[in-house]
Amino acid sequence: MTLHAIEITLTRTVEAVELKAAQQESSLPMAVADDRRRLVVLVSARDERRAMRKIWKRLEDALPIDVLCSLFPGPDGKYLMSIPMSEETHERIRRRAAAERKTPEEYLQHAIAQALARDRSTRRAQLGCLLNVLLRTYSPEEVAAAAARRING
């Protein structure tokens, strides 16, 4: 069996007592981030999917888990994520995937890629607008001098 490092993102900050109880109950080694909303768990399993199932089985009632994500990308360069969904959500995804002749995984992968592209595009547009306001308000020399001061401390 291989050891897998899985990051857990929690829905809220948890207290040290909760974390200790979860670690003792699950018998899984954990490293907790300072914000106590993220932790890394080491899991022995044949593959990452089984490692994630093992974490859900051992920790879903002990911690307010939001998302599980592989800490390192797989051979294909992608990360594996596990997000809890209601049966209604699963069914909606299955229907939409079937309508597009895709697997649910392919459908979700495409939907996430589109959302990230929209987010990047929106962010670029916001930055462009802010830059235009900045350049209308200040001279290029003032902007360059301010940027240089910011970079140099």
Steps between C-alpha positions, in 0.01 A plus 500: 500500500606854423494796737288790366501860624151649486411858590174555686327836489250545782179704492603681818790542739517213747633499851807303605279264704295408189814439296656282768181295536476456122862392480460248781172366360631466143855385580618715207811719528404867450683829460287806570539847347517802731149607397359161617285485185740291294689184581699234323435135572725209406304195390618156398296368207541339157409824318388857573130428449513230766701731724227761473226247570694392809518861622128556444419178684720584799455876526167609352323487837798636696586815301303754291662400170441721198742357240769234472776563247811306409806691613700408190383472138470157344692376196257695279589825684155527657390505862229271631222669698216356702207728579191383689179541297139418558340224295296767321821676392655171387191426290501847342868459407435151356211634287699797368803280430284248312343782296851606394610138450766530770575320821408691816873548564556644151197726537620636836856542373372706206265706721782580744736595216235736359438658842873556551529658153206732576659592832836578334325703231300696758813564705691621191213734414491636857876554498476673162231738630700575815813561294309743276377692807854504640648630174229767466563614857882488510775547248687191372808623687309518831361149447846362414657673804229364732544149357877521544460608864256215561738242348806630679327515835 
